[in-house]
């Protein structure tokens, strides 16, 4: 089967350089922004309890960030399509200083939701602008690899940000935490200002593959959103319940699981992206989903602590392969002018899955057990990827040679 990019474009860009100055700055800004955001994700729940809020209020304050992101995703995409993308990328991180000012001024734990709404809007805007530009400034024949490397910087920030936020809150207080998050946001803005709009190559003008070459979006983009939602449904479940599960089997702090996952995902992202560039997106999406589900079913089997770390490697392989490949597929199937809208739609699945995973599986756990919860969670990505593959099989673009 032909790869996802038109053969003539592949031939023109196969030897093109991936690591340009602008691409490097986008990746660095991506790390800085998400490190600041995850710093607050780690600190907010503890801060809510510290100022007299309940655990449910802590969940509300934290959950309002991805919820706002989901609601505003497509609105922000239209803004990115209308305004200069580099300007949007530089402006979006400023929500971190604004958000922490709102947090400091909040008279009660519930009023921290205002800060969360501000942060959620920036979450949306930055995520869509950065992903769009990362695709814009890289050659089509190396798009999967490019988005894989780009996403690795988000994974690194996930390993750094929460730890930084919690440590600062405990050792130096909330003001130090707010200053760190705001500083990371300002750094992301400065890095983004260095991206040259002129660096956007001719790849932005390439025709989309399949139905997306016509005005509007290919409906399969919606199925890419479902794949993303199925992927992050598993992540939301693990974030919510793995600490409790780890304690029940004597592991205590599950931080080592997350460290192994982060390192594994970083390693596999670029490799999987390159494989999808060579052999096709669907050829990577399917086995990645199978491995992802297998890791959750292995988790349901009640493993030992060493086995839990092996499961972290499997989960990293599935997650790190599926996410960038799915994004690359969406970019392939969207015309350049509709790229922000397509990526906003796919990214909205990220927030949707994170929120619904913890909520739905929390209800399941209340009625059953950890093994049943993780086993049922593994079915979700199988269902969403299955729907995607079925749509692809019946609405496949013309074979390209």
N, C-alpha and C positions, 0 to 999 in steps of 0.2 A: 504494500500500500504506500502511496506517496506520502511524503512528509506534509506538514501543515502549511508550508509556505510555498508559493508559486515557484516553479523550478527556475524561471528566468531571474527572479529576485534572489533566490538561493545562490545561483551561480555568481551574481554580481556582488553579493555580500558575504559569501562563505569565508573569505580571507580577511574580512574587515576587522579592525581593532575593536575589542570590547571595552577595554578600560581607558576611556577618555577622561579628561579633566572634569568635565561636567558630570559624567556618570559617577566618578569618585566622590564629588561633592554632594550629589543626590544621596548616595549611600551613607556618607558621613552625617548629613542632615537627618536622614532616616533614623540612624542610631541615636543621635542626640535628642530628637523629639520624643521617640518612644522610651528612651531611658528616663526622661523627665515625666512622661505620662505614667509609666509603670512605677516610678518613685511614688507618685500620688496614689496609685492603685494599692500599693503596699501599705502606705501610711494612713489612708482615710479610715479604714475600718477601726484601727486602733485609736485614732484620734476621736472618732465618734464616741467610742466607749469612754475614753478619757474625759470628755466634757459632759458625760452624763447620759449619753444616748444608749439605746438598747441594741442588741445584736441585729434585730430586724431593721432598725433604722440604719445601722451600718451597711446592711445589704442593700437598702434602698438608695443610700448615697452612692455606693459603688456601682450598683446596677444601673443607675440613671445615666451613666456615661455611655455604655454601649447602646442603651435604649434610645438616647438622643441621637446617637450616630445612625441607628437604623431608620429612625423617622425622617432625618434630614438628608440622608445620603443622596437621593436623586436631585433634590433642590440644589445641593452644593455642586453636583456634577454639571448642572446647567450653567452655574456661575463660572466654573473652570473652563467650560467650552466657550464662554462669551468673553472672558478676560484673559490677559496674558498668563500662561501657566506658571512661568517662573515667578511672577509677582504674587500669585496665589500661594505658591509654595513658600515664599519668604514671609508672607503675612500670617499664614495659618498658625505657626508655632507661638505667636504672640498671645494665644489663648492661655498658655501656661502661666505667664505673669498675671494676666487678668483673672484667671481661675483661682490662683493662690491668694490674690488680694481679696476676692470674694469669700474665700474660705476663712481668712483671718478676720474679716469683718462680720461673718455670720454670727448672729446672736444666739443661735441654738443649733443643735445637731440637725434638725430637720431643714433648717435654712441652708445647710451645706448643699442641698440639692441644687440650689442656684449655681454654685460653683461647678457642680457636676454637669449641668446643662451647658454651661459655657465651654467646659472641657470637651464634652461630647460633640459639640459643633466643630471645634478645632480638630478633633479626632477624625471626623468625617472628611473635612476639607483637606487636611494634610495627607491622609491615607490615599485619597483619590488623586490628588495633584502629584504626589511623589511617585505613585505606581505608574501613572500616565506618562510622566516625564522619563522615568526609567525605561519604559518601553520605547518612547520617542527617540531617545538619544543612542539607542543600540541597534545594530544591524538585524534585520528580520531573521536571517539564518542562524543567529545566535541568541534569539529572544528568550527561549526557555532557560538557557544558561544564565543570561543576564538577570532575569527575574529571580532565579534561584540564588545567585550571589547577593542581589539586592535584599532579598528576604532574610538572608543570613544575618544581616545587621539588625533586623528586628528581633531575631532569636537571641542574639547577644545581649540586646537591651533588656530582654525578658529575664535573662540571667543576672543582670546587674541592677536594674531599676528597683524592683521590690526590696531587695536586700539593702540597698542604699537608703531608701525611704524609711524602712523600719528601723535601721540602725541609727539614723539621724534623729528620728522621733524619740527613740528610747534614750539616746546618749546626750543629745543637745536640745531637744524640744522641737515644737512645731515650726517655729520661725525659721530655724536652720533648714528644716525640710522644705518649707516653701521657697526659701532662697535658692536651694539647690535645684529644685524643679524649674523655677523661673529662669535661672542661669542656663540650664540645659535648653530651654525654649529659645532664649536669646541667641545661644550658640547655633541652634538649628537655623534660625532666621539669617544670621550672618553667613553661614555656609551656603544657604540657598541663594543668597544674593550674588554669589560667585558663579552660579550656573549661567552660561551664556546662551541666550535665546538662539543665537546663530549656530549653535552646535547641533540643533535639531536637524538630522540628516534627511536625505531624500526618502528614507524608509517611511516617514510619516505619510507620504503620498502614495504608498503602495496600495493596490486594490485589495480589498478584503476577500477572503476565500469563501466561496459559496454564496448563500443568500444575503450576507451582509454587504455585498457589493452593490445591492440596490439600496435606495433610501431607507432609513430606519434601521432597526436592529434585527438581526437574525433571532428568531424565537429560541434557538438553542442556548442563547446567552442566559435565559431564565433557568435552564437546566444546569448551567455552570454555577449559578447562584445556589441551586439546591445541593450540588456537590460540595460547595464551600460550607453550606449550612450543616450538611451531614458530617463533614470533617470537624468543624468546631463544636458540634453537638457533643462529640466525644471529649473534646478538650474541656468544655464547660463542666462535664460530668467529673472528669479527673481532678480539675482544680477544686471542685466543691467537696469531693468525697475521698480522694486518695489519702489525705492526711489522716482521716478517721480509719480508713482501711489499713494503712501502714501501721498505725498504733495497735490495731487489733491483731496483727501478726507479729508484733514485737519489734517493728522497725523504728518506731519513735518518730524522729524527724524525717520526712520524705524528701528533704532537700537534695540528697544524692540522686534520687530518681530524676528530679528535674535537671540536675547538672548533666547526667548522662544523656537525657533526652536532648538538651540544648546542644551539647557537643555533637551528638549523632545527627541532629537535624541540620546543623551548620555544614557538616561534611557532605551529607547526601544531597543537599539542595542543588548545588551547582552541577554535580554529576548527573542527577536525574534530569535537570533542565537540559543538559547537553544531549542526553539520550533521547529526550523528546524532540529535540531539534533534528536528530539524525533519523529516528525511526517512526516518529509521529506521536502526537499527544495522547491519543486513546491507548496506544500500546504501553504507555507508562501509567496512565490513570487507573486502568483495570488491575494490574498486579499490585499497585500501591494500595488500592482499596482493600484488596484481599489480605495483604500483610497487616494493614491497620486493624481490620476486624479480627484477624488471628491473634494480634497482641492483646486485644480486649478479652477475647475468649480465654487466652492463657491466664490473664489476670483473674478471670472468674474462677479458675481452677484452684485458687488458694495457694499461691506459690510461696516458696521460702524467700528470704531476703536476697540471696544471690540470683534466684530466678527472677525476682522483681526487677533487678538491674538489667538482666537479659531482655526482659519484656520492654524496658525503657528503650533499648536499642531498636527492637522491632517497631515500636510505636514511632520512634524518630524516623525510621526508614519510610514508613507509610505516610506519616504527616509531612515530612520534608520533601517527599517525592510528589505527593498529590497537590499540595498547595500551589507551588510555582507553575506546575504543568497546567493546572486548571486555569490560572490567570493567563498564561501564554495562549491557551486555546481561545479564550474570550477575546484577547487582543487580535489574534489571527482572523477571527470571524467578524470583527467590527471595522467599519471604515474609520479612517483617522479622525474625521470630524466628530464621530460619535464615540470615540474611544473613552473619554471621561465618563460618559453615561453608562457605557458597557461595564467599565471597571467599578463604577459606583454601585451598579446593580449586583455585580458579583461580590463585591466587598460587603454589601448589606447582608449577604448570607452569613458572613463572619459574625456580625453582631447578633443576628437572629439565632444562630446555632449556639453561641456562647450563653445567651440568656435562657433559651428553652431547654438546653441540656441539663443545667443544674435544676431548673424548676421541675421538669417532667420526671427526671430520674430521682429527684428528692421524694416525689410522691410514690414512685415505685419502691424506693428503699424503705419508706415508712411501712409498706405492706409486705415486703419480702426480705431480701438479704443482699449483702454486697455481691456475691456471685451472680445472682439473678439480675441485679442492676447492671453489672458490667457486661453480662452476656447479651441482654436486650439492647444495651447501648451499641454493641458491635453490629447489630442488625441495621442500624440507621444509615451508616455510610454505604452499606451494601444496597439498600433500597434507593438512596439518592443517586448513586453512581449507576445502578441498574437502569433507572429512568433516563439518565443522561445517555447511556450507551444505546438504549432502545430508540431514543430520538435520533441519535447520530446515525444508526443503522438504516433508518427509514428516510432520513433527509440528508444523506451524505452529499457533499459537494462533488462536482465532476472530478474524475481521476486526473491528476496532474503528472506530467512526466518531464 
